[in-house]
């Protein structure tokens, strides 16, 4: 009975059932790769749109924005790609909710080499930003990531990030 149901479901017969399932697995794998590629391209379009929101703080090009729907890897790519476009005297700070189903936050701080050489540290910055939202993280001097729980405080955290940069860029 089960075999007959599977044959009907997969529009196959008992002799071809294994091949049909195998074929569907390959098709699913290929579709998942396509979806991943499309999502990556969509993410790139989303974060490249942030280039229109560049703000100059004490001669430093900065992007401090909320951008939802990107996972940690995509956020790191965003930070690195945007810094490469903005140049060595730049800072990119992005916070966002990666997935509406799971209410959590991710933050990324990416710094140009001029800021790193001036003593700025992305790992320390992202940790302090995430603490505002009951989170934490860290990383390298040039790029770092953090997670947090309190999504309601994202505006406060991004405001803190801007104030921190303003204060420390002027010193």
Buried (B, 14 or more C-beta within 10 A) or exposed (E): EEEEEBBEEBEBEEEEBEEBEEEEEEEEEEEEEEEEEEBEEEBBEBBEEBEEEBEEBEEBBBBBBBBBBBBBEBBBBBBBBBBEBBEBBBBBBBBBBBEEEEEBBBBBBBBBBBBBEBEBBBBBBBBBBBBBBEBBBBBEBBBBBBBBEBBEBBEEBBEBBBEBBEEBBEE
